[in-house]
Amino acid sequence: MQISVFSVLGPIMIGPSSSHTAGAARLARIAAQIAARPFSRVSFGLHGSFARTYRGHGTDKALVAGALGLREDDERLAQSFCLAAERGLAYGFYEIALEGVHENTVKIEFDHEDGKSVMIGSSIGGGQIVITEVDGFSLDYHGDTAALLLTQRDRKGVISRVTGILAAHDINIGVMKVSRKAKGDLAYCMLEVDAPVGDEVVAKIGACPDVLRVRAIRPT
């Protein structure tokens, strides 16, 4: 059995908890990348252990820090509320009961000028995370690899055009998952790739017929 040293020792972080602090910061940071546009407010619905212990473990400060783009090892994490005030970012916390999710789960809502982005994700231990839902679409993204996230119309040929562009730029796809609300309705596609996707490629994919939105995630 192979066990990563990071699973035993945990990540380099600002504590006290790899799950409730470091994982929370990373989760919100990746979620903000997925939102991929400015937001004026972020709300956190805390489930399970997050809801019971978030003040004592600094989960609230970590989530706000992540939304601001701070890494889990950033010494400014404890000052995230002050940093949010300086940047004009409003935030709030509330308790929520979700079905069939990990104990350390949060529902994150970003308020944009043109609407909301809503995500559900969990901190699953040792600083590791998984995002399980984006805007009502099922997902399984751990934030360890570069990825493309597409909102598209459920039409024949969309995926073929997108994968063709990636192949033309020598970008290999490791994992692909497509979720749709109904046949012919909106669909959501996640492609985990072996190398970060540049802005030029993102622009080409965004120009494809029936692709409504594309986001490149470049985890660091």
TORDRENDREN-393736 format. One record per residue (C-alpha): x, y, z; residue in three letters. Coordinates in steps of 0.05 Angstrom, whole numbers, plus 32768, in hexadecimal, padded with zeros to 4 digits. Last residue first. Layout:
BEGIN
{xx=X; yy=Y; zz=Z; residu=Ala}
...
This chain:
BEGIN
{xx=7FEF; yy=8208; zz=7F6F; residu=Thr}
{xx=7FB2; yy=81F0; zz=7F49; residu=Pro}
{xx=7FA7; yy=820A; zz=7F02; residu=Arg}
{xx=7F5D; yy=8207; zz=7EF6; residu=Ile}
{xx=7F47; yy=821E; zz=7EB1; residu=Ala}
{xx=7EFF; yy=8235; zz=7EAC; residu=Arg}
{xx=7ED1; yy=8231; zz=7E6F; residu=Val}
{xx=7E8D; yy=824F; zz=7E65; residu=Arg}
{xx=7E54; yy=8248; zz=7E33; residu=Leu}
{xx=7E71; yy=8214; zz=7E04; residu=Val}
{xx=7E39; yy=8209; zz=7DD1; residu=Asp}
{xx=7E64; yy=821B; zz=7D95; residu=Pro}
{xx=7EAE; yy=821E; zz=7DA6; residu=Cys}
{xx=7ECA; yy=8263; zz=7DB7; residu=Ala}
{xx=7ED7; yy=8251; zz=7E00; residu=Gly}
{xx=7F02; yy=8217; zz=7DE8; residu=Ile}
{xx=7F2D; yy=8246; zz=7DBE; residu=Lys}
{xx=7F32; yy=8278; zz=7DF8; residu=Ala}
{xx=7F47; yy=8241; zz=7E29; residu=Val}
{xx=7F7D; yy=822B; zz=7DF8; residu=Val}
{xx=7F99; yy=8271; zz=7DF3; residu=Glu}
{xx=7F95; yy=827B; zz=7E3F; residu=Asp}
{xx=7FC1; yy=823F; zz=7E4D; residu=Gly}
{xx=7FAA; yy=81FB; zz=7E66; residu=Val}
{xx=7FD3; yy=81DF; zz=7EA0; residu=Pro}
{xx=7FF1; yy=819A; zz=7E91; residu=Ala}
{xx=7FDA; yy=8152; zz=7E9A; residu=Asp}
{xx=7F90; yy=8162; zz=7E93; residu=Val}
{xx=7F52; yy=8158; zz=7EBE; residu=Glu}
{xx=7F15; yy=8165; zz=7E92; residu=Leu}
{xx=7ED5; yy=8178; zz=7EB4; residu=Met}
{xx=7E96; yy=8181; zz=7E8B; residu=Cys}
{xx=7E54; yy=81A0; zz=7EA0; residu=Tyr}
{xx=7E15; yy=819A; zz=7E77; residu=Ala}
{xx=7DD9; yy=81C6; zz=7E6A; residu=Leu}
{xx=7D9B; yy=81A9; zz=7E48; residu=Asp}
{xx=7D97; yy=817A; zz=7E0C; residu=Gly}
{xx=7D8C; yy=813D; zz=7E38; residu=Lys}
{xx=7D83; yy=8154; zz=7E7F; residu=Ala}
{xx=7DAC; yy=8174; zz=7EB7; residu=Lys}
{xx=7DEE; yy=815D; zz=7E9B; residu=Arg}
{xx=7E2F; yy=8143; zz=7EB7; residu=Ser}
{xx=7E6E; yy=8133; zz=7E90; residu=Val}
{xx=7EAE; yy=8117; zz=7EAE; residu=Lys}
{xx=7EF2; yy=8113; zz=7E8E; residu=Met}
{xx=7F32; yy=80FA; zz=7EAE; residu=Val}
{xx=7F7A; yy=80FA; zz=7E97; residu=Gly}
{xx=7F75; yy=8125; zz=7E58; residu=Ile}
{xx=7FB6; yy=8132; zz=7E34; residu=Asn}
{xx=7FC8; yy=8176; zz=7E19; residu=Ile}
{xx=7FF1; yy=8175; zz=7DD8; residu=Asp}
{xx=7FD3; yy=81B7; zz=7DBF; residu=His}
{xx=7FAD; yy=8194; zz=7D86; residu=Ala}
{xx=7F96; yy=8160; zz=7DB9; residu=Ala}
{xx=7F78; yy=8197; zz=7DE5; residu=Leu}
{xx=7F53; yy=81B5; zz=7DA9; residu=Ile}
{xx=7F39; yy=8171; zz=7D94; residu=Gly}
{xx=7F21; yy=8164; zz=7DDB; residu=Thr}
{xx=7EF6; yy=81A3; zz=7DD8; residu=Val}
{xx=7EDA; yy=8194; zz=7D93; residu=Arg}
{xx=7EC9; yy=814C; zz=7DA5; residu=Ser}
{xx=7EA8; yy=8162; zz=7DE6; residu=Ile}
{xx=7E7A; yy=8192; zz=7DC1; residu=Val}
{xx=7E6A; yy=8162; zz=7D89; residu=Gly}
{xx=7E22; yy=8151; zz=7D9A; residu=Lys}
{xx=7E00; yy=8185; zz=7DC6; residu=Arg}
{xx=7DF4; yy=818A; zz=7E11; residu=Asp}
{xx=7E00; yy=81D4; zz=7E16; residu=Arg}
{xx=7E3F; yy=81E5; zz=7E3B; residu=Gln}
{xx=7E5E; yy=81F8; zz=7E7E; residu=Thr}
{xx=7EA7; yy=81E3; zz=7E7B; residu=Leu}
{xx=7EDA; yy=81D5; zz=7EB1; residu=Leu}
{xx=7F22; yy=81CB; zz=7E9B; residu=Leu}
{xx=7F53; yy=81AB; zz=7ECA; residu=Ala}
{xx=7F9A; yy=81AC; zz=7EE6; residu=Ala}
{xx=7FA4; yy=8177; zz=7F1A; residu=Thr}
{xx=7FA1; yy=8173; zz=7F66; residu=Asp}
{xx=7F60; yy=8199; zz=7F70; residu=Gly}
{xx=7F39; yy=815B; zz=7F87; residu=His}
{xx=7F01; yy=815F; zz=7F54; residu=Tyr}
{xx=7EC5; yy=8130; zz=7F55; residu=Asp}
{xx=7E8B; yy=8157; zz=7F37; residu=Leu}
{xx=7E3F; yy=8153; zz=7F34; residu=Ser}
{xx=7E1C; yy=8190; zz=7F16; residu=Phe}
{xx=7DF0; yy=81BD; zz=7F40; residu=Gly}
{xx=7E1B; yy=81FB; zz=7F37; residu=Asp}
{xx=7E5A; yy=81D4; zz=7F47; residu=Val}
{xx=7E57; yy=8195; zz=7F71; residu=Glu}
{xx=7E87; yy=8163; zz=7F90; residu=Thr}
{xx=7EC6; yy=818C; zz=7F9C; residu=Ile}
{xx=7EF8; yy=8160; zz=7FC0; residu=Val}
{xx=7F2E; yy=8175; zz=7FF1; residu=Ile}
{xx=7F70; yy=815D; zz=800E; residu=Gln}
{xx=7F91; yy=8183; zz=8048; residu=Gly}
{xx=7FA0; yy=8143; zz=806C; residu=Gly}
{xx=7F56; yy=8131; zz=8070; residu=Gly}
{xx=7F18; yy=8133; zz=8045; residu=Ile}
{xx=7F09; yy=817D; zz=8041; residu=Ser}
{xx=7EC7; yy=817D; zz=801C; residu=Ser}
{xx=7EA6; yy=81A2; zz=7FE3; residu=Gly}
{xx=7E65; yy=81C0; zz=7FCB; residu=Ile}
{xx=7E63; yy=81F8; zz=7F99; residu=Met}
{xx=7E35; yy=8231; zz=7F86; residu=Val}
{xx=7E46; yy=8269; zz=7F55; residu=Ser}
{xx=7E15; yy=82A2; zz=7F56; residu=Lys}
{xx=7DF9; yy=82D7; zz=7F27; residu=Gly}
{xx=7E11; yy=830A; zz=7EF5; residu=Asp}
{xx=7E32; yy=833B; zz=7F25; residu=Glu}
{xx=7E50; yy=8301; zz=7F4B; residu=His}
{xx=7E3D; yy=82E4; zz=7F8F; residu=Asp}
{xx=7E65; yy=82A6; zz=7FA1; residu=Phe}
{xx=7E42; yy=826E; zz=7FC7; residu=Glu}
{xx=7E6A; yy=8238; zz=7FEB; residu=Ile}
{xx=7E49; yy=81FA; zz=8008; residu=Lys}
{xx=7E79; yy=81DB; zz=803A; residu=Val}
{xx=7E89; yy=8194; zz=804F; residu=Thr}
{xx=7EB4; yy=8178; zz=8086; residu=Asn}
{xx=7E87; yy=813F; zz=809B; residu=Glu}
{xx=7E89; yy=8121; zz=8055; residu=His}
{xx=7E49; yy=8122; zz=802C; residu=Val}
{xx=7E0B; yy=80F6; zz=8024; residu=Gly}
{xx=7DD7; yy=812A; zz=8033; residu=Glu}
{xx=7DE5; yy=8172; zz=8047; residu=Leu}
{xx=7DD2; yy=8195; zz=8088; residu=Ala}
{xx=7DE4; yy=81E0; zz=8088; residu=Ile}
{xx=7E00; yy=820F; zz=80BB; residu=Glu}
{xx=7E0E; yy=8258; zz=80A8; residu=Tyr}
{xx=7E4A; yy=8283; zz=8099; residu=Phe}
{xx=7E51; yy=82C6; zz=8077; residu=Gly}
{xx=7E7F; yy=82EF; zz=804B; residu=Tyr}
{xx=7E86; yy=8335; zz=802E; residu=Ala}
{xx=7EC4; yy=8346; zz=8005; residu=Leu}
{xx=7ED8; yy=838F; zz=8003; residu=Gly}
{xx=7F22; yy=8381; zz=7FFA; residu=Arg}
{xx=7F35; yy=83A0; zz=803D; residu=Glu}
{xx=7EFB; yy=837C; zz=805F; residu=Ala}
{xx=7F12; yy=833A; zz=8042; residu=Ala}
{xx=7F58; yy=8346; zz=805B; residu=Leu}
{xx=7F3E; yy=8354; zz=80A1; residu=Cys}
{xx=7F16; yy=8313; zz=80A0; residu=Phe}
{xx=7F53; yy=82EE; zz=8084; residu=Ser}
{xx=7F81; yy=8301; zz=80BC; residu=Gln}
{xx=7F8C; yy=82B9; zz=80D5; residu=Ala}
{xx=7F9E; yy=82A5; zz=808D; residu=Leu}
{xx=7FD4; yy=82DB; zz=8087; residu=Arg}
{xx=800B; yy=82A8; zz=8095; residu=Glu}
{xx=7FFC; yy=8286; zz=8053; residu=Asp}
{xx=8005; yy=823A; zz=8057; residu=Asp}
{xx=7FBE; yy=822A; zz=8042; residu=Glu}
{xx=7FC4; yy=8257; zz=8005; residu=Arg}
{xx=7FA1; yy=829A; zz=8001; residu=Leu}
{xx=7F73; yy=82A6; zz=7FC5; residu=Gly}
{xx=7F41; yy=82D3; zz=7FE8; residu=Leu}
{xx=7F0F; yy=8299; zz=7FE8; residu=Ala}
{xx=7F45; yy=8270; zz=800A; residu=Gly}
{xx=7F4E; yy=82A3; zz=8041; residu=Ala}
{xx=7F02; yy=82A6; zz=804C; residu=Val}
{xx=7F01; yy=825B; zz=8054; residu=Leu}
{xx=7F3D; yy=825B; zz=8082; residu=Ala}
{xx=7F1F; yy=8291; zz=80AF; residu=Lys}
{xx=7EDF; yy=8269; zz=80B7; residu=Asp}
{xx=7F04; yy=8228; zz=80C1; residu=Thr}
{xx=7F2C; yy=8246; zz=80FA; residu=Gly}
{xx=7F2A; yy=8206; zz=8122; residu=His}
{xx=7F03; yy=8223; zz=815C; residu=Gly}
{xx=7ED3; yy=824B; zz=8131; residu=Arg}
{xx=7EC4; yy=8212; zz=8100; residu=Tyr}
{xx=7EB6; yy=81DC; zz=8134; residu=Thr}
{xx=7E6D; yy=81C7; zz=812E; residu=Arg}
{xx=7E5D; yy=81DF; zz=80E8; residu=Ala}
{xx=7E9D; yy=81C3; zz=80CA; residu=Phe}
{xx=7E90; yy=8181; zz=80EF; residu=Ser}
{xx=7E4E; yy=8179; zz=80CA; residu=Gly}
{xx=7E3D; yy=81AD; zz=8095; residu=His}
{xx=7E51; yy=81F5; zz=808D; residu=Leu}
{xx=7E2E; yy=8222; zz=805A; residu=Gly}
{xx=7E61; yy=8256; zz=8046; residu=Phe}
{xx=7E4D; yy=8297; zz=8024; residu=Ser}
{xx=7E79; yy=82C1; zz=7FF6; residu=Val}
{xx=7E6D; yy=8309; zz=7FE4; residu=Arg}
{xx=7E84; yy=833A; zz=7FAF; residu=Ser}
{xx=7E9C; yy=8308; zz=7F7B; residu=Phe}
{xx=7ECC; yy=8310; zz=7F41; residu=Pro}
{xx=7ED1; yy=82D8; zz=7F0E; residu=Arg}
{xx=7EED; yy=8292; zz=7F0A; residu=Ala}
{xx=7EBA; yy=826F; zz=7F37; residu=Ala}
{xx=7EE6; yy=8232; zz=7F2D; residu=Ile}
{xx=7F22; yy=8258; zz=7F47; residu=Gln}
{xx=7EF9; yy=826E; zz=7F83; residu=Ala}
{xx=7EE8; yy=8225; zz=7F90; residu=Ala}
{xx=7F32; yy=8213; zz=7F8E; residu=Ile}
{xx=7F41; yy=8248; zz=7FC3; residu=Arg}
{xx=7F04; yy=8234; zz=7FEE; residu=Ala}
{xx=7F1B; yy=81EC; zz=7FF0; residu=Leu}
{xx=7F63; yy=81FE; zz=7FFE; residu=Arg}
{xx=7F50; yy=8229; zz=8039; residu=Ala}
{xx=7F22; yy=81F4; zz=8055; residu=Ala}
{xx=7F56; yy=81BD; zz=804D; residu=Gly}
{xx=7F8A; yy=81E7; zz=8072; residu=Ala}
{xx=7F5B; yy=81F9; zz=80AB; residu=Thr}
{xx=7F27; yy=81C3; zz=80BC; residu=His}
{xx=7F4B; yy=8188; zz=809B; residu=Ser}
{xx=7F94; yy=8198; zz=80A7; residu=Ser}
{xx=7F82; yy=81B5; zz=80EB; residu=Ser}
{xx=7FA3; yy=81EB; zz=8117; residu=Pro}
{xx=7FC1; yy=8202; zz=80EB; residu=Gly}
{xx=7FE6; yy=822D; zz=80B7; residu=Ile}
{xx=7FFD; yy=81FB; zz=8084; residu=Met}
{xx=8032; yy=81CE; zz=8066; residu=Ile}
{xx=8006; yy=8191; zz=8058; residu=Pro}
{xx=7FF8; yy=8154; zz=8084; residu=Gly}
{xx=802B; yy=8126; zz=80A4; residu=Leu}
{xx=800B; yy=80E2; zz=8093; residu=Val}
{xx=7FE2; yy=80F3; zz=8055; residu=Ser}
{xx=801A; yy=8121; zz=803D; residu=Phe}
{xx=804C; yy=80E7; zz=8042; residu=Val}
{xx=8022; yy=80C5; zz=800E; residu=Ser}
{xx=800E; yy=807D; zz=801D; residu=Ile}
{xx=801B; yy=8044; zz=7FEC; residu=Gln}
{xx=8000; yy=8000; zz=8000; residu=Met}
